[in-house]
């Protein structure tokens, strides 16, 4: 009963946020002055000014920016203002994917499972995350479709947080794939790495044939029968749905590069533990890497050759690099830490900041809307107490589309920043989802 009450309060808090006002409030202009503004699209601006209205950024620059008449003024002197963080790999919201009936489930949609009332989303808000790619686990070669979410206020159903317009007709996320040890099980799952690759290649060849049949019967009466499995892969082949590929070891990464070359799909290497061993090959293929930063390696055989210099090595090779939380694996509140440690180990500040914002936005195909502070983009940003890479810095505020969704000065919000098991309660369903995830990740 206590857990149900806490979850209900967590759900209702969203509607009680300062930004959860009538839509007219979003049309009110807000001006943020005095902070060091880091737009990512350009150099930092001391005593910067950010103007937002109607959910979008209307201006960003120095003190010379003129505020709209009647705008709400915010003094951020001494603070740092950064684009909202983009987490390109997370499992918040008790997401699920395919079951054990098959190793390949391209038709399964993660959005059909997500619990929008889960308090795990508060970890993301408290960590400055405004956009998240929520993915099924990696215990399958293809566990299903991921979903890109904007952590807006006042959400009641998953539709309120989607980037896409209509989940019945639009592409609302990527395709989660995996190789390596996770999917090696008893039949119908593969028992070897080679068999894993063969199963994936076979299904993509089926998808190519499906595309040809659909094109040949485009004007036929009756039209060709739909196949939801192959339809989703047709979107991958067309470049409309990006493959988000769990892979750790260098030989598994090489397999991903071969699949990308054979079928021409867009792919992001997720985790990429040994990607530093193939940095030049990855760069030549134009494939980005979303790093799950491991600060305590050893729990998984495939991560034994992890290097703290992975970000720096990939940056020098010319690879587009992002950091992710893989939450529950890393707490969403600690995403900034991954970039900070990477800077300490040789990565440039500029690349590390981009790896939290614009780079992951590119990996999701969302760079036209989020990831940098530019006029016309969504008004998603974070107010920090100090340098983004200082251990003493805290996330003070998180704004999404011009609305305040997290405010550390609010005691009800602050507890999500500092609390542990006493704040983040789990239901039996969430515990089961965590167990399945950890089984799949082999952690």
Secondary structure, DSSP 4 states (H G I P E B T S, - for coil): -HHHHHHHHHHHHHHTSTT-S-HHHHTS-EEEESSEEE-SSS--BTT-EEEEETTEEEEEESTTPPPPTTPEEEE-TT-EEEEPEEEEEE-TTT-----TT-SB-TT-BGGGT--TT-THHHHHHHTTEEEEEE---SSSSEEEE-EEEE--SS--SGGGGBSSS-TTTS--S-EEEE-SSTT--STTS-SSHHHHHHHHHHHHHHHHHHHHHHHHTTT-SSPPPP-HHHHHHHHHHTTSS-EEEEE-SHHHHHHHHHHHHHH---EEEEE-TTGGGGHHHHHHHT-EEEEE--SS--SSGGGTT--TTHHHHHHHHT--EEEE-TTTTS-GGGHHHHHHHHHHTT--HHHHHHTTTHHHHHHTT-TTTSSS--TTSB--EEEESS-TT-TT--EEEEEETTEEEEETTSHHHHHHHH--TTT----HHHHHHHHHHHHHHT-
